[in-house]
Amino acid sequence: MIFLITYDLNKPAQEYPKLYEAIMNLGAWWHHLDSTWVVNTTLKAQDVFNQLKQCIDQNDRLLIINITNQERQGWLPPEAWQWLIDAETE
């Protein structure tokens, strides 16, 4: 499944590296936007949430959406679009 993961870390001096490492450990990923990642993983959304919630505080915000085979449009570099195409054909 391909998940869009986006977040707001609201605590000053938040531990971004800890969250980044947890996201990268989920599976293949790309990160072309500041607080947004796309991850190709075999996990379900609840499992992704359970792993990432350990890296954030309750006053932070986290959104995880399954975007597998969903219509999308935007302004990203060509390699970002190619990553999405390749991830869906794996």
Buried (B, 14 or more C-beta within 10 A) or exposed (E): BBBBBBBEBEEEEBEEEEBBEBBEEBBBBBBEEEBEBBBBBEBEBEEBBEBBEEBBEEEBEBEBEEBEEEEEEEEBEEEBEEBBEEBBEE
